[in-house]
Amino acid sequence: MFIVTLHSALPATDGAPDWVHLVPAGTFSGADGRGPYRVRDAAAVIRQSMAAARLPIDENHAIDIKAPKGEPSPARGWIVEMQERSDGIWGRVEWTEAGRAMVAGKDYRGISPAISRAADGEIVAVLRASLTNTPNLTQLATLHHRSDSMNFLEQLRKLYGLADTVAEADVLAAVTAQKTAVDTHASQLAAIRAAAGLAADVAPDGIVTELQARQSTGDQAAAQLRSTVVDLQTQLTTLQADTAKREAARVIDEAIAAGKVGLVPLREHYIERHMADPAAVMKEIGAMVSLHASGRVIPSKPANGEVVLSAEEERTCELMGIDLKAYAEQRKALKMEVL
């Protein structure tokens, strides 16, 4: 196994970048002619590299040059996470206060990773990295040249209301969540269009307009139906009243024909009462006396030329408020005979 130090440029931000480009993708060589190097399995490189959990970033490879001499070699940041991307392996950095100030103040313009490689140039692991001004890997993003990808990342942070310090992975998570919500909304609209029998290209506003129009039509139909029901109810009530009146008139007229006393002058009164309470009226008619017996008038037998009223006649006169003497005189004038 061999240890090699390479030099790459840091991505540009207004401050210190959260992520730094450590190793290019595929096969590459350094500007000084060393190489070629290759990354066959980026995931394996990341696993091997992060076995140490945190990888230091120093200045100008002080850990490899000065530390063995007992000279200071402080870390200016720590690589705490790695990611495989289309352009290679990136590392997320937790900068020390001094390291962040150095990068933000443009004291350094690049990163030099120290890598472990096999004899054939295959990269096995990233061991650490250093801030440098002499980057050897020109394939990587520069520290003070703002790339389109970084501009886009900043635009995404602003679009989603995220702080400038939010890591790229969190920005991508926000974008993914938004896309999921959009896809779900599109699926729901498609289901609504299908249920409503609308074309697949009808816009949301068109869906709302169509459904509102259908609701209005439905309201009109409901109003018409309610009006029809009211009309039918009115007709039914009228029919029931007419039927009840005809039945009442039939009952009262039959009672009058049967000779029930007192119904003739109160015919309409008894008809209205029968319509309201047939049972009560029938009970009252049943208690009334009748002037007929088998269709004939039965007179009282005269005595000494006087008319003797029957008990029924006296009861009838009492109910009708007729003077018994006056009624007897009328009977006498009728000259009825007993057959």
Buried (B, 14 or more C-beta within 10 A) or exposed (E): EEEBBBBBBBBBBEEBBBBBBBBBBEEBBBBEEEBEBBBEEBEBBBEBBBEEEEBBBBBBBBBBBBEEEEEEBEBBBBBEBBBBEEBBBBBBBBBBEEBBBBBBEEBBBBBBBBBBBEEEBBBBBBBBBBBBEEBBBBBBBBBBEBBEEBEEBBEBBEEBEBEEEBBBEBBEEBEEEEEEEEEEEEEEBEEBBEEEEBEEEBEEEEBEEBEEEEEEEEEEEEEEEEEEEEEEEEEEEEEEEEEBBEBBBEBBEEBBEBBBBBBEEEBEEBBEBBBEEBEEBEEBBEEBBEEEEEEEEBBBEEEEEEBEBEEBBBBBBEEEEBEEEEBBEEBEEEEBEEE
